[in-house]
Amino acid sequence: MHLLSGACECTSRELGQFLSSIFGGFPCTQRGSVSRAGSQNSHFPGVTGVLLVLVLFLMCTASSYCIRLSNYQIFWYTHNLFILFYIILMVHVAGGALKYQSNVETHPPGCIQNNLSSDSWTNHRAAVEERAELSDRSQTVCQEEACFHPHFPQTWLWVSAPLCLYCAERLYRFIRSSVSPVAIVSVISHQCDVIELRMLKSGFKPRPGQYILLNCPTVSSFENHPFTLTTCPTGKNETFGIHLRVLGDWTSRFSQLLLQPSNSSEILPMMHQRRYPTVHVDGPFGSPSEEVFNYEVSLCVAGGIGVTPFACVLQALYDDWCHYKLKRLYFVWICRDIQCFYWFADLLCGLYERLWRDNRPDYLNVQLYLSSSQGLQSIGEERYRFLSSRLRIGRPNWKLLFQEIGRANQLKRVGVFCCGPKGISKALHTLCNSNPHSHTAFEYNKESFS
């Protein structure tokens, strides 16, 4: 728009001159004499302006969902061009495209020039006489031509402070993630291309629902990927864990490094059986899932691997559910493959059995939905009988579910948390805003890393 607005100021006859002036100044918009310093740097606005538009175009294009999904590296490296964008922005004003008149006393606005040609003088005199009829003020004669000087660049005054804060924050995060070493304790391969990673880091104290940024220099030194914690350190166990699904190029290479077959034939202690790649952990960072414990009633809806934010919540409840404000939890998990439910089957069954021992069977309401009904699928293990009784084929009836929760929890605030596809998120958001049960307030919270 900035380039187009400059082009509109030029006439059609000067359009060609304007296009050539992009790399050599803006002659069609300059009037009067310009200082030598400004004329020498007149090519800066054109060159830097085109570069700014190009960088911004690349950043916006690479931020599209299809590119982020197909090749995350293109998005990541292109997104970091914002540093170059701000540097060029500060240089952009150094050419003096914006100027002010320095000789207003000798060349006031509207003065008459005495060096005009006969035709120009006739037209100018007619215009002066017409203006004289409308106003009684006298016209002055220009003593010299207008002289313009570029403004002193001030962009750096507004950009330097945020850039310094950003650089300081990045430096702090780099030191925080690099100083404390991270040790990979165990790697477990689950069904449906999911890997459970257990790690140990001194002084790392996250809260349930938070996430971390994981960096593996062997795969890429500059890429940091967010993963929600599925296990937090406790007094008995200081390790923390994540579940990652192998979907893109980064997770594929990282999983190959984690699951490399061991060449050693000796029987070694557990900590020395494998040599895992070096990883750096930045965080933890807050997320909406932390607010689950701030409601008396919460509804957690997960789609596929989106269960990870709520797995840490379930683990915290298993450790000590009496410690939190939460009095009732509705947990809905939707998957296409029945094997996905085995990721946290032991955790769900263990929490259910503990609540039964504590005489609180109504604390947890679990609903499992299998969206794909191809073939006969069921959870047949005896130890997972609780999950088998909660398994349903199809998709949830969200409106009916909200009505049941509203009737059972009248005059209460229900926190609705979702981590899954956009279709589920949109349906839940609409129901929360429409408030199908007038005596219950549903507050929507969304978890997303896309």
C-alpha positions in Angstrom: 0.0 0.0 0.0 2.9 2.3 0.7 4.3 1.8 -2.8 0.9 2.1 -4.4 0.2 5.3 -2.6 3.4 6.7 -3.9 2.6 5.7 -7.4 -0.8 7.4 -7.3 0.8 10.7 -6.5 2.5 10.6 -9.9 0.6 11.3 -13.1 0.4 8.8 -15.9 3.1 10.6 -17.8 5.4 10.3 -14.8 4.6 6.7 -14.1 7.6 5.4 -15.9 9.8 7.9 -14.1 8.4 6.7 -10.8 9.1 3.0 -11.5 12.7 3.9 -12.4 12.9 6.1 -9.3 12.2 3.2 -6.9 15.9 2.5 -7.0 16.9 6.1 -7.4 14.7 8.4 -5.3 11.3 9.9 -5.7 11.7 12.8 -8.2 8.0 13.0 -9.0 7.1 14.0 -5.5 10.0 16.4 -4.9 9.6 20.1 -5.4 12.2 22.8 -4.9 15.9 22.3 -4.0 17.0 19.5 -1.8 20.1 19.5 0.4 23.1 17.6 -0.9 23.0 15.1 1.9 19.4 14.2 1.1 20.1 13.9 -2.6 23.1 11.5 -2.0 20.9 9.1 0.0 17.8 9.4 -2.1 18.1 5.8 -3.3 17.7 4.4 0.3 13.9 4.7 0.6 13.4 2.9 -2.7 15.7 0.0 -2.2 14.8 -0.5 1.5 11.1 -0.1 0.8 11.2 -2.9 -1.8 13.2 -5.1 0.7 10.6 -4.4 3.4 7.7 -5.4 1.2 9.6 -8.6 0.1 10.5 -9.7 3.6 7.0 -9.0 4.9 5.5 -11.0 1.9 7.8 -14.0 2.7 6.9 -13.9 6.4 3.1 -13.7 5.7 3.2 -16.4 3.0 5.3 -18.9 5.1 3.0 -18.4 8.1 0.1 -20.0 6.3 -1.3 -23.3 7.8 -0.5 -25.4 4.7 3.2 -24.5 4.8 3.5 -24.9 8.5 2.0 -28.3 8.3 4.0 -29.5 5.3 7.4 -28.0 6.1 7.8 -26.4 9.5 11.5 -25.4 8.7 10.3 -23.0 6.0 8.0 -21.3 8.5 10.6 -21.2 11.3 13.5 -19.7 9.3 11.3 -17.3 7.4 9.6 -16.1 10.6 13.0 -15.1 12.0 13.4 -12.6 9.2 11.6 -10.1 11.5 15.0 -9.1 12.8 16.1 -8.2 9.3 12.8 -6.4 8.9 13.4 -4.1 11.8 17.0 -3.4 10.8 15.9 -2.4 7.3 13.1 -0.3 8.8 15.6 1.8 10.7 17.7 2.3 7.6 14.6 3.1 5.5 14.2 6.6 6.9 17.9 7.4 6.6 17.4 8.4 3.0 15.4 11.4 3.9 12.2 10.7 2.0 10.3 12.9 4.5 11.5 16.5 4.4 10.6 19.9 5.9 11.0 23.4 4.4 13.8 25.3 6.0 13.2 28.7 4.5 9.7 29.5 5.3 10.5 33.1 6.1 11.9 33.8 2.6 9.5 31.4 0.8 6.2 31.4 2.7 3.4 29.1 1.5 1.4 30.7 -1.3 3.9 33.3 -2.3 4.3 34.5 -5.9 7.3 33.4 -7.9 8.8 36.2 -10.1 10.6 33.9 -12.5 7.6 32.4 -14.3 7.2 32.3 -18.1 4.6 34.4 -19.8 1.9 31.7 -20.0 2.6 30.5 -16.5 2.6 34.1 -15.3 -0.8 34.7 -16.9 -2.3 31.6 -15.3 -0.7 32.3 -12.0 -1.8 36.0 -12.0 -5.4 34.9 -12.8 -5.2 32.5 -9.8 -3.9 35.2 -7.6 -6.6 37.6 -8.6 -9.2 35.0 -7.9 -7.8 34.3 -4.5 -7.6 38.1 -3.9 -11.4 38.4 -4.5 -12.1 35.7 -1.9 -9.7 37.1 0.8 -8.3 40.5 1.4 -4.9 39.4 2.5 -2.0 40.7 0.4 0.2 38.3 -1.6 4.0 38.2 -1.1 6.7 37.6 -3.6 9.0 34.7 -3.1 12.5 35.8 -2.4 14.1 32.4 -3.2 13.1 28.9 -4.1 11.8 26.5 -1.5 14.6 24.5 0.2 13.9 21.2 1.9 15.9 19.2 4.4 15.3 15.6 5.6 13.9 15.0 9.0 16.2 13.5 11.6 15.6 9.8 11.8 13.6 8.8 14.9 12.5 5.3 14.1 15.4 3.9 16.2 13.9 5.7 19.3 10.8 3.6 19.1 12.3 0.3 17.8 15.5 0.0 19.8 13.8 -0.4 23.2 11.5 -3.4 22.2 14.4 -5.0 20.4 16.7 -4.7 23.4 14.0 -6.3 25.6 13.5 -9.1 23.1 17.2 -9.8 22.9 17.5 -9.8 26.7 14.6 -12.2 26.9 16.1 -14.5 24.3 19.5 -14.4 26.0 17.9 -15.3 29.4 16.0 -18.2 27.9 19.2 -19.5 26.1 21.1 -19.4 29.4 18.2 -21.0 31.3 18.0 -23.9 28.8 21.7 -24.4 28.3 23.2 -24.1 31.8 21.1 -26.9 33.4 21.8 -30.2 31.6 18.9 -32.4 30.7 19.2 -36.2 31.0 16.9 -38.6 29.1 16.0 -41.3 31.5 13.8 -43.6 29.4 12.1 -43.8 26.0 9.0 -45.8 25.5 7.4 -46.5 22.1 3.6 -46.6 22.2 1.0 -47.5 19.6 0.1 -45.2 16.7 3.6 -43.7 16.4 3.7 -42.1 19.8 6.9 -41.9 21.9 7.0 -41.3 25.6 10.1 -39.4 26.7 11.1 -39.2 30.4 13.7 -36.6 31.4 15.5 -35.3 34.4 16.6 -31.7 35.0 17.8 -30.1 38.2 15.7 -27.2 39.6 12.9 -27.8 37.1 9.6 -27.3 38.8 6.7 -27.1 36.4 3.0 -27.1 37.2 0.3 -29.4 35.6 -0.9 -28.1 32.3 2.2 -26.2 31.3 4.4 -26.9 28.3 8.1 -26.8 27.3 10.1 -26.0 24.2 12.3 -28.9 23.2 15.5 -28.4 21.2 17.7 -31.2 19.8 20.9 -29.8 18.2 21.5 -33.0 16.4 18.3 -32.5 14.4 18.3 -28.7 14.2 20.2 -26.2 16.3 17.6 -23.4 15.8 14.2 -25.2 16.0 12.3 -25.3 19.2 9.1 -27.3 19.3 6.4 -27.1 22.0 5.3 -30.2 23.9 2.8 -30.3 26.8 4.0 -32.0 29.9 2.3 -35.3 30.6 4.1 -35.9 33.9 5.4 -33.4 36.4 8.1 -33.9 39.0 6.8 -34.8 42.5 8.4 -35.5 45.8 8.7 -39.2 45.0 9.7 -38.9 41.4 11.8 -36.0 40.0 11.4 -36.9 36.4 9.1 -35.2 33.9 7.7 -36.6 30.7 6.2 -35.7 27.4 4.3 -37.7 24.7 5.2 -36.8 21.1 3.6 -38.1 17.9 5.7 -38.7 14.9 4.1 -36.6 12.2 6.6 -34.2 10.6 10.2 -34.2 9.5 11.6 -33.0 12.9 9.8 -35.6 14.9 10.7 -38.3 12.4 14.4 -37.6 12.7 14.2 -37.1 16.5 12.4 -40.5 16.9 15.1 -42.2 14.8 17.7 -40.9 17.2 15.8 -42.0 20.3 14.9 -45.5 19.0 18.3 -46.5 17.4 19.0 -50.2 18.0 21.8 -50.7 20.5 25.0 -52.3 19.2 26.2 -53.4 22.6 25.6 -57.1 23.5 26.6 -56.7 27.1 24.0 -56.4 29.9 24.6 -53.0 31.4 22.8 -51.0 34.1 19.7 -49.1 33.0 21.3 -45.7 32.9 24.2 -46.9 30.7 22.3 -49.1 28.1 21.7 -46.3 25.7 23.3 -43.0 24.7 20.5 -40.6 23.8 21.0 -37.4 21.8 21.6 -34.1 23.6 18.4 -32.1 24.2 17.7 -28.7 25.7 14.5 -27.8 27.5 13.2 -24.2 27.7 10.4 -23.4 30.0 8.0 -24.2 31.5 5.4 -21.9 30.0 1.8 -21.3 31.0 -1.2 -22.5 29.2 -5.0 -22.5 29.6 -5.0 -26.1 31.0 -3.6 -24.7 34.3 -7.0 -23.2 35.0 -8.6 -26.6 35.3 -8.0 -26.7 39.0 -9.5 -23.2 39.5 -13.0 -24.4 38.8 -15.2 -26.6 41.0 -16.4 -28.3 37.8 -14.3 -28.7 34.7 -15.0 -30.3 31.3 -11.9 -31.5 29.4 -12.3 -32.5 25.8 -9.4 -34.1 23.9 -9.0 -35.2 20.3 -6.3 -37.8 19.6 -2.9 -36.6 20.8 -4.6 -33.5 22.2 -5.0 -35.5 25.4 -1.5 -34.6 26.5 -2.5 -31.3 28.4 -5.0 -33.2 30.4 -2.8 -36.3 31.1 -0.7 -34.2 33.5 -3.9 -33.0 35.1 -5.1 -36.6 35.7 -1.6 -37.5 37.0 -1.8 -34.6 39.5 -5.2 -35.8 40.7 -3.9 -39.3 41.1 -1.2 -38.0 43.3 -3.4 -35.9 45.6 -6.9 -35.0 44.4 -7.9 -33.5 47.7 -5.4 -30.7 47.4 -7.3 -28.9 44.7 -10.4 -26.8 44.4 -11.8 -29.1 41.7 -14.7 -31.2 42.9 -15.8 -32.8 39.7 -14.1 -33.5 36.4 -15.8 -34.5 33.1 -13.2 -36.1 30.7 -14.1 -36.7 27.0 -11.6 -38.3 24.7 -12.2 -38.8 21.0 -9.9 -41.0 18.9 -10.0 -42.7 15.5 -8.0 -45.7 16.5 -8.8 -47.7 19.6 -5.0 -48.3 20.2 -4.7 -44.6 21.1 -6.6 -45.2 24.3 -3.8 -47.3 25.6 -1.5 -44.3 25.9 -3.0 -43.4 29.3 -5.2 -46.4 30.0 -3.2 -47.3 33.2 -3.5 -43.7 34.4 -7.2 -43.5 33.9 -7.9 -46.9 35.6 -5.5 -46.1 38.4 -7.3 -42.8 39.1 -10.7 -44.4 39.0 -9.7 -47.1 41.5 -8.2 -44.6 43.9 -11.4 -42.5 43.8 -13.4 -45.6 44.6 -11.2 -46.3 47.6 -11.6 -42.7 48.8 -15.4 -43.0 48.4 -15.6 -40.4 45.6 -16.7 -42.4 42.5 -18.7 -39.3 41.2 -15.5 -37.2 41.1 -14.4 -38.4 37.6 -16.8 -38.9 34.6 -14.9 -40.5 31.7 -16.4 -40.8 28.2 -14.4 -42.4 25.4 -15.5 -42.1 21.8 -14.2 -44.1 18.8 -15.0 -42.0 15.7 -14.0 -44.7 13.3 -16.0 -47.9 13.3 -14.1 -49.9 10.7 -13.7 -53.4 12.0 -14.7 -54.8 15.4 -12.7 -52.9 18.0 -12.9 -53.2 21.7 -10.8 -53.0 24.9 -10.8 -56.6 25.9 -8.2 -56.7 28.7 -9.6 -57.4 32.1 -7.6 -54.7 33.9 -9.1 -52.1 31.5 -12.7 -53.1 32.2 -13.5 -49.5 33.4 -12.4 -48.1 30.0 -14.3 -50.7 28.1 -17.5 -49.8 29.9 -17.0 -46.1 29.0 -16.2 -46.7 25.3 -18.8 -45.6 22.7 -18.8 -45.7 18.9 -19.4 -42.4 17.1 -19.1 -38.8 18.1 -20.4 -37.0 21.2 -23.7 -35.1 21.2 -22.3 -31.9 22.6 -25.7 -30.2 23.2 -27.0 -33.2 25.2 -23.7 -33.3 27.1 -23.9 -29.7 28.1 -27.5 -30.1 29.2 -26.6 -33.0 31.4 -23.7 -31.1 33.0 -25.9 -28.1 33.4 -28.6 -30.0 35.2 -26.1 -31.7 37.5 -24.2 -28.5 38.4 -26.8 -25.7 38.6 -25.7 -22.2 39.7 -22.0 -23.1 39.1 -19.2 -22.0 36.8 -18.0 -24.8 34.5 -14.7 -24.5 32.9 -14.6 -26.0 29.4 -11.2 -26.9 28.1 -10.5 -28.2 24.6 -7.4 -29.5 22.7 -8.3 -31.0 19.4 -9.5 -30.3 15.9 -11.0 -27.0 14.9 -14.5 -28.6 14.4 -14.7 -29.7 18.0 -13.3 -26.4 19.3 -15.8 -24.4 17.3 -18.8 -26.5 18.4 -17.8 -26.2 22.1 -17.2 -22.4 21.8 -20.6 -21.9 20.2 -22.3 -23.9 23.0 -20.5 -22.0 25.7 -21.6 -18.6 24.2 -25.2 -19.7 23.7 -25.4 -21.1 27.3 -28.0 -23.8 26.7 -28.7 -24.2 30.4 -29.5 -20.8 31.9 -28.6 -21.7 35.5 -25.0 -22.8 34.6 -22.2 -20.6 33.2 -19.8 -22.3 30.8 -16.5 -20.6 30.3 -14.5 -21.7 27.3 -10.7 -22.2 27.2 -8.7 -23.5 24.2 -5.3 -25.2 24.0 -3.6 -24.9 20.6 0.0 -24.9 19.2 -0.9 -24.6 15.5 
